[in-house]
Amino acid sequence: MSPRTKVILVVLVVLIIALAVVGIAYVTSKKAITGPGGAQTPPPLQGDIETAPKMGRFDLGEFIATSRDEELHYIKIQVEVGYIGNLEKELEERKAELRDCITNILMKLNIQRAKEDYIDRFLHKDIERELNRILGKSTSESRIISVFIPTFLIN
């Protein structure tokens, strides 16, 4: 075989491989757009969308607690809870009990752990879980679904 024939064969093989890669990329991108079933589903119409339950917000107020550090540090947060259902009256009646629970959670933290838990939203989830446990509303329709901490200060 002449060197010219070898070069032509190499160029042809490279072109075939490039075409195969482009073809595979095209097919997979089409599948990604249409989904695994092959049929592209249109977005739901406005009338077809079920109305999500309205989330109410309840302000539990500000909390100041000492940390577990050897030095004296304070953790100050403001807590609001988002809930679904008709919990407004029960939250108002049991506000003191819920506030005690949050204060106990804060007093178990040292400064470093409090910062990390706040940033990673573990503090939010811990408060949500404990409040739902107190209310006995972990799986019912009326329950706390979100915790908002608009103010987080460490002294």
Contacts in CASP RR format, 6 or more apart in sequence:
PFRMAT RR
TARGET T0000
AUTHOR 0000-0000-0000
METHOD contacts of the structure
MODEL  1
MSPRTKVILVVLVVLIIALAVVGIAYVTSKKAITGPGGAQTPPPLQGDIE
TAPKMGRFDLGEFIATSRDEELHYIKIQVEVGYIGNLEKELEERKAELRD
CITNILMKLNIQRAKEDYIDRFLHKDIERELNRILGKSTSESRIISVFIP
TFLIN
31 38 0 8 1.000
33 40 0 8 1.000
34 40 0 8 1.000
53 84 0 8 1.000
53 85 0 8 1.000
53 141 0 8 1.000
54 84 0 8 1.000
55 82 0 8 1.000
55 83 0 8 1.000
55 84 0 8 1.000
55 145 0 8 1.000
55 146 0 8 1.000
56 82 0 8 1.000
56 83 0 8 1.000
56 84 0 8 1.000
56 88 0 8 1.000
57 80 0 8 1.000
57 81 0 8 1.000
57 82 0 8 1.000
57 83 0 8 1.000
57 148 0 8 1.000
58 80 0 8 1.000
58 81 0 8 1.000
58 82 0 8 1.000
58 83 0 8 1.000
58 87 0 8 1.000
58 88 0 8 1.000
58 91 0 8 1.000
58 92 0 8 1.000
59 78 0 8 1.000
59 79 0 8 1.000
59 80 0 8 1.000
60 79 0 8 1.000
60 80 0 8 1.000
60 81 0 8 1.000
60 95 0 8 1.000
60 98 0 8 1.000
60 99 0 8 1.000
60 102 0 8 1.000
61 78 0 8 1.000
61 79 0 8 1.000
61 80 0 8 1.000
61 99 0 8 1.000
62 76 0 8 1.000
62 77 0 8 1.000
62 78 0 8 1.000
62 151 0 8 1.000
63 75 0 8 1.000
63 76 0 8 1.000
63 77 0 8 1.000
63 78 0 8 1.000
63 79 0 8 1.000
63 99 0 8 1.000
63 102 0 8 1.000
63 103 0 8 1.000
63 106 0 8 1.000
64 74 0 8 1.000
64 75 0 8 1.000
64 76 0 8 1.000
65 74 0 8 1.000
65 75 0 8 1.000
65 103 0 8 1.000
65 106 0 8 1.000
65 107 0 8 1.000
66 72 0 8 1.000
66 73 0 8 1.000
66 74 0 8 1.000
66 75 0 8 1.000
66 107 0 8 1.000
67 73 0 8 1.000
67 74 0 8 1.000
67 75 0 8 1.000
67 106 0 8 1.000
67 107 0 8 1.000
67 109 0 8 1.000
67 110 0 8 1.000
67 111 0 8 1.000
67 114 0 8 1.000
67 154 0 8 1.000
68 107 0 8 1.000
68 108 0 8 1.000
68 109 0 8 1.000
68 110 0 8 1.000
69 110 0 8 1.000
69 111 0 8 1.000
73 111 0 8 1.000
73 154 0 8 1.000
73 155 0 8 1.000
74 154 0 8 1.000
74 155 0 8 1.000
75 106 0 8 1.000
75 109 0 8 1.000
75 111 0 8 1.000
75 114 0 8 1.000
75 153 0 8 1.000
75 154 0 8 1.000
76 151 0 8 1.000
76 152 0 8 1.000
76 153 0 8 1.000
76 154 0 8 1.000
76 155 0 8 1.000
77 106 0 8 1.000
77 149 0 8 1.000
77 151 0 8 1.000
77 152 0 8 1.000
77 153 0 8 1.000
78 149 0 8 1.000
78 150 0 8 1.000
78 151 0 8 1.000
79 102 0 8 1.000
79 127 0 8 1.000
79 147 0 8 1.000
79 148 0 8 1.000
79 149 0 8 1.000
80 147 0 8 1.000
80 148 0 8 1.000
80 149 0 8 1.000
80 150 0 8 1.000
81 91 0 8 1.000
81 128 0 8 1.000
81 131 0 8 1.000
81 144 0 8 1.000
81 146 0 8 1.000
81 147 0 8 1.000
81 148 0 8 1.000
82 144 0 8 1.000
82 145 0 8 1.000
82 146 0 8 1.000
82 147 0 8 1.000
82 148 0 8 1.000
83 91 0 8 1.000
83 142 0 8 1.000
83 143 0 8 1.000
83 144 0 8 1.000
83 145 0 8 1.000
84 141 0 8 1.000
84 142 0 8 1.000
84 143 0 8 1.000
84 145 0 8 1.000
85 141 0 8 1.000
85 142 0 8 1.000
85 143 0 8 1.000
86 142 0 8 1.000
87 135 0 8 1.000
87 137 0 8 1.000
87 142 0 8 1.000
87 143 0 8 1.000
87 144 0 8 1.000
90 135 0 8 1.000
91 98 0 8 1.000
94 134 0 8 1.000
94 135 0 8 1.000
97 134 0 8 1.000
98 131 0 8 1.000
98 134 0 8 1.000
98 135 0 8 1.000
101 127 0 8 1.000
101 130 0 8 1.000
101 131 0 8 1.000
101 134 0 8 1.000
102 127 0 8 1.000
102 130 0 8 1.000
102 131 0 8 1.000
105 123 0 8 1.000
105 126 0 8 1.000
105 127 0 8 1.000
105 130 0 8 1.000
106 114 0 8 1.000
109 117 0 8 1.000
109 123 0 8 1.000
111 154 0 8 1.000
114 123 0 8 1.000
114 154 0 8 1.000
115 154 0 8 1.000
116 122 0 8 1.000
117 123 0 8 1.000
117 126 0 8 1.000
118 124 0 8 1.000
118 149 0 8 1.000
118 152 0 8 1.000
123 149 0 8 1.000
124 146 0 8 1.000
124 147 0 8 1.000
124 148 0 8 1.000
124 149 0 8 1.000
125 147 0 8 1.000
127 147 0 8 1.000
128 144 0 8 1.000
128 145 0 8 1.000
128 146 0 8 1.000
128 147 0 8 1.000
131 144 0 8 1.000
131 147 0 8 1.000
132 138 0 8 1.000
132 143 0 8 1.000
132 144 0 8 1.000
135 143 0 8 1.000
135 144 0 8 1.000
137 143 0 8 1.000
137 144 0 8 1.000
END
